[in-house]
């Protein structure tokens, strides 16, 4: 197992133009590529670093999106004016509280790609200058448990353009996430009303079964369910 490995080098690589509406072609160019390996090889830190450097636009396509440091950094980028557009797998529409719910409640444009069996891409395009891709899902399991790889690619304008066209094409053929109004997590009426169990990583709000009986010694208070989600907590079953 390789830990905290990082390689940055100029190289030649084959670029497959990715748009599904064009014939596939090959082009060779030079680029700077950093590669990271998981578990615990710096992949999450690399993604956070690139999001923090964004100034204009971030395009995201992913199956799952549950890694709190990355989710939190995306929200911070959105708050400072970076345009963010996310395309997620249709499984996010059936989960009671999903990545789509979290992103939409943060004000981030979120669409659902229901035209494929699975949206298996894990891609970010940042400021038309950087592509992040690889096997690395944006999940806690990918960072801590799975054997994964992640590439951060720069100085490859043709590749960036191809990925952006691919992401925009998927976004155009996807539909907006709309179930959040029906399944939105309850907002706390006062700061600290969302209580998380620091041991189970489960959160509850007033009205949830077991809320009143939580052990004060195990309670972590949050201002909202979004804050709890960012900290890695999931909402308890049976909450209103």
C-alpha positions as CSV (number, residue, x, y, z in Angstrom):
1,X,0.0,0.0,0.0
2,X,1.3,3.4,-0.9
3,X,0.7,6.4,1.4
4,X,1.1,10.1,0.7
5,X,2.6,9.5,-2.7
6,X,2.8,12.5,-5.0
7,X,4.4,12.9,-8.4
8,X,4.5,16.0,-10.5
9,X,6.1,15.8,-14.0
10,X,5.7,17.0,-17.5
11,X,4.8,14.1,-19.8
12,X,3.1,13.0,-23.0
13,X,-0.3,11.3,-22.7
14,X,-3.1,10.3,-25.0
15,X,-6.1,12.5,-24.9
16,X,-9.4,10.9,-25.8
17,X,-11.9,13.6,-26.7
18,X,-14.8,12.8,-24.4
19,X,-17.9,14.4,-25.9
20,X,-20.5,11.7,-26.5
21,X,-21.7,13.6,-29.5
22,X,-18.5,13.6,-31.4
23,X,-16.4,10.9,-33.0
24,X,-13.6,9.8,-30.7
25,X,-10.2,11.2,-31.6
26,X,-6.7,11.2,-30.1
27,X,-4.4,14.0,-29.5
28,X,-1.0,14.2,-27.8
29,X,0.1,17.1,-25.6
30,X,2.2,17.9,-22.6
31,X,0.9,18.5,-19.1
32,X,1.8,18.8,-15.4
33,X,0.2,16.0,-13.5
34,X,0.1,15.3,-9.8
35,X,-1.0,11.8,-8.7
36,X,-2.2,10.8,-5.2
37,X,-3.1,7.4,-3.8
38,X,-5.6,6.4,-1.1
39,X,-6.1,5.5,1.6
40,X,-4.7,8.5,3.5
41,X,-2.4,9.6,0.6
42,X,-3.3,13.2,0.4
43,X,-6.2,13.0,-2.2
44,X,-8.7,14.9,-0.1
45,X,-6.2,17.6,0.8
46,X,-5.3,18.0,-2.9
47,X,-9.0,18.5,-3.9
48,X,-9.6,21.0,-1.1
49,X,-6.5,22.9,-2.1
50,X,-7.6,23.2,-5.8
51,X,-11.1,24.3,-4.8
52,X,-9.7,26.9,-2.5
53,X,-7.7,28.3,-5.4
54,X,-10.7,28.6,-7.7
55,X,-11.8,32.1,-8.6
56,X,-14.4,31.7,-11.3
57,X,-16.0,28.3,-11.9
58,X,-16.1,24.7,-10.7
59,X,-17.9,21.9,-12.6
60,X,-18.5,18.7,-10.8
61,X,-19.7,15.3,-11.8
62,X,-19.9,12.5,-9.3
63,X,-21.8,9.4,-8.1
64,X,-21.6,10.2,-4.4
65,X,-20.6,13.2,-2.4
66,X,-20.2,12.6,1.3
67,X,-16.7,13.8,2.2
68,X,-17.2,16.7,4.6
69,X,-14.0,18.6,4.0
70,X,-14.6,18.8,0.2
71,X,-18.3,19.6,0.6
72,X,-17.5,22.4,3.1
73,X,-14.9,23.8,0.8
74,X,-17.3,23.8,-2.1
75,X,-19.8,25.8,-0.1
76,X,-17.1,28.3,1.0
77,X,-16.2,28.7,-2.7
78,X,-19.8,29.3,-3.6
79,X,-20.1,31.9,-0.8
80,X,-17.1,33.9,-2.1
81,X,-18.7,34.1,-5.6
82,X,-17.3,31.0,-7.5
83,X,-20.0,29.6,-9.9
84,X,-20.5,25.9,-9.1
85,X,-22.5,23.4,-11.1
86,X,-22.9,19.8,-10.0
87,X,-24.2,16.8,-11.9
88,X,-24.9,13.8,-9.7
89,X,-26.2,10.2,-10.1
90,X,-29.9,9.6,-9.9
91,X,-29.5,7.7,-6.6
92,X,-29.3,11.1,-4.9
93,X,-33.1,11.5,-5.6
94,X,-34.1,8.5,-3.6
95,X,-32.0,9.1,-0.5
96,X,-33.8,11.0,2.2
97,X,-30.8,13.3,2.7
98,X,-28.3,13.1,-0.1
99,X,-25.4,15.1,-1.6
100,X,-28.0,16.8,-3.8
101,X,-30.0,17.9,-0.8
102,X,-26.9,19.3,0.9
103,X,-25.7,21.2,-2.2
104,X,-29.1,22.6,-3.1
105,X,-29.6,23.9,0.4
106,X,-26.3,25.6,0.2
107,X,-27.5,27.4,-3.0
108,X,-25.4,25.4,-5.4
109,X,-26.8,24.5,-8.9
110,X,-27.4,20.8,-8.8
111,X,-28.7,18.5,-11.6
112,X,-29.5,14.8,-11.8
113,X,-28.2,12.6,-14.6
114,X,-30.9,9.9,-15.0
115,X,-29.9,8.9,-18.5
116,X,-27.3,6.3,-17.5
117,X,-27.4,3.2,-15.3
118,X,-24.7,4.8,-13.1
119,X,-22.9,8.2,-13.2
120,X,-19.5,6.7,-12.4
121,X,-17.4,9.8,-13.3
122,X,-15.5,11.5,-10.6
123,X,-14.5,14.8,-12.2
124,X,-14.0,18.4,-11.3
125,X,-13.1,21.1,-13.9
126,X,-11.8,24.3,-12.2
127,X,-11.4,27.7,-13.8
128,X,-11.0,26.2,-17.3
129,X,-7.4,25.4,-16.2
130,X,-7.4,22.3,-14.0
131,X,-9.0,18.9,-14.2
132,X,-9.3,16.5,-11.2
133,X,-10.2,12.9,-12.0
134,X,-9.4,9.3,-11.2
135,X,-11.0,6.5,-9.3
136,X,-11.3,8.6,-6.2
137,X,-14.9,9.1,-5.2
138,X,-15.6,12.2,-3.1
139,X,-16.5,10.1,-0.1
140,X,-15.1,9.3,3.3
141,X,-14.6,5.6,2.3
142,X,-12.5,6.6,-0.6
143,X,-10.2,8.7,1.6
144,X,-9.9,6.2,4.5
145,X,-10.6,2.7,3.3
146,X,-10.4,2.1,-0.4
147,X,-7.5,1.7,-2.8
148,X,-7.9,4.8,-5.0
149,X,-6.0,7.1,-7.3
150,X,-6.5,10.8,-8.0
151,X,-4.9,13.0,-10.8
152,X,-4.7,16.8,-10.7
153,X,-3.9,17.9,-14.2
154,X,-2.7,21.3,-15.3
155,X,-1.3,23.0,-18.4
156,X,-3.4,20.8,-20.7
157,X,-5.9,23.2,-22.4
158,X,-7.2,20.6,-24.9
159,X,-7.9,18.1,-22.2
160,X,-9.6,20.7,-20.0
161,X,-11.7,21.9,-22.9
162,X,-12.7,18.3,-23.7
163,X,-13.7,17.6,-20.1
164,X,-15.6,20.9,-19.8
165,X,-17.6,20.1,-23.0
166,X,-18.3,16.6,-21.6
167,X,-19.5,18.0,-18.2
168,X,-21.6,20.7,-19.8
169,X,-23.2,18.1,-22.2
170,X,-24.2,15.9,-19.3
171,X,-25.5,18.9,-17.4
172,X,-27.6,20.0,-20.4
173,X,-29.2,16.5,-20.6
174,X,-29.8,16.3,-16.9
175,X,-32.8,17.7,-14.9
176,X,-32.7,19.9,-11.8
177,X,-32.9,18.3,-8.4
178,X,-36.3,19.2,-7.1
179,X,-37.1,16.8,-4.2
180,X,-35.4,18.9,-1.6
181,X,-38.5,20.8,-0.7
182,X,-40.3,17.6,0.3
183,X,-37.3,16.0,2.1
184,X,-35.4,18.9,3.4
185,X,-33.9,18.4,6.8
186,X,-35.7,20.5,9.5
187,X,-34.0,23.8,10.2
188,X,-33.3,24.6,13.8
189,X,-35.4,27.4,15.1
190,X,-32.6,28.4,17.5
191,X,-28.8,27.9,17.4
192,X,-27.8,24.6,18.9
193,X,-31.1,22.7,18.4
194,X,-29.6,20.1,16.1
195,X,-28.0,17.6,18.4
196,X,-25.4,15.0,17.2
197,X,-24.2,11.9,19.0
198,X,-20.4,12.2,18.9
199,X,-20.1,8.4,19.2
200,X,-22.7,7.2,16.6
201,X,-22.3,10.3,14.3
202,X,-26.2,10.5,14.1
203,X,-28.0,13.8,14.4
204,X,-31.5,14.6,15.7
205,X,-33.7,17.7,15.8
206,X,-36.7,18.4,18.0
207,X,-39.4,16.0,16.9
208,X,-37.0,13.2,16.2
209,X,-37.5,10.0,18.2
210,X,-35.0,9.9,21.0
211,X,-34.1,13.6,20.8
212,X,-35.1,14.4,24.4
213,X,-33.4,11.3,25.8
214,X,-29.9,11.9,24.3
215,X,-27.1,11.7,26.8
216,X,-25.8,15.3,27.3
217,X,-22.2,14.0,27.7
218,X,-22.4,12.6,24.1
219,X,-24.2,15.6,22.5
220,X,-22.6,17.9,20.0
221,X,-24.8,21.0,19.1
222,X,-25.1,22.4,15.6
223,X,-26.9,25.4,14.3
224,X,-28.4,23.5,11.4
225,X,-28.5,20.0,9.8
226,X,-26.3,21.4,7.0
227,X,-23.6,22.1,9.6
228,X,-24.1,18.6,11.0
229,X,-23.8,17.1,7.6
230,X,-20.5,19.0,6.9
231,X,-19.2,17.6,10.2
232,X,-19.9,14.0,9.0
233,X,-23.2,13.4,10.9
234,X,-26.2,11.7,9.3
235,X,-29.8,12.4,10.3
236,X,-31.5,9.7,12.4
237,X,-34.2,7.6,10.9
238,X,-37.8,8.5,11.6
239,X,-37.2,12.2,11.9
240,X,-40.0,14.4,10.5
